Amino acid sequence: MEKHEASRYVKRTQKDYTMSFKLQIVQEIERGNLSTTEATKKYGIQCRKTVVEWLRKFGNFDWENQTPFNMSKSPEQKIIELEAKVKLLEKQKNFLEQQAFVADKKAIIFDMMIDIAEKEYQIDIRKNSSPEQSTILKNNKNKQ
């Protein structure tokens, strides 16, 4: 008897779910831990549409402007998307080139600092291994 009552359909409204519960489910879905269907099964939510509505209201993604998967894009839309990707890649390339330039300059400055320190304090800071040592090291690495 008890099993039959537990499986009975209970109509719920949005007020039955707390805000923290809704936000928890939205976070789990956005992190990729659950799909909307999995969330409905796991938490006993009766309709997948309810979860989708929570995603629209409380989620970080722009669900309103999402293009449906089965809808093909026009050539103009594809061109606009590709142009945006090109701009983004150009920005990333420029940023990385700037970082490489700065890294090269730092390496030159560090080398100059080491040269100055070696001259002023008359000590060898860089390790200068003799040719004999380098061949011994190579042989040891090959044996391992």
Secondary structure, DSSP 8 states (H G I E B T S, - for coil): -HHHHHTS-----GGGS-HHHHHHHHHHHHHTS--HHHHHHHHT-S-HHHHHHHHHHH-SS--TT---TTS---HHHHHHHHHHHHHHHHHHHHHHHHHHHHHHHHHHHHHHHHHHHHHHHT---S----HHHHHHHHHHHHH-
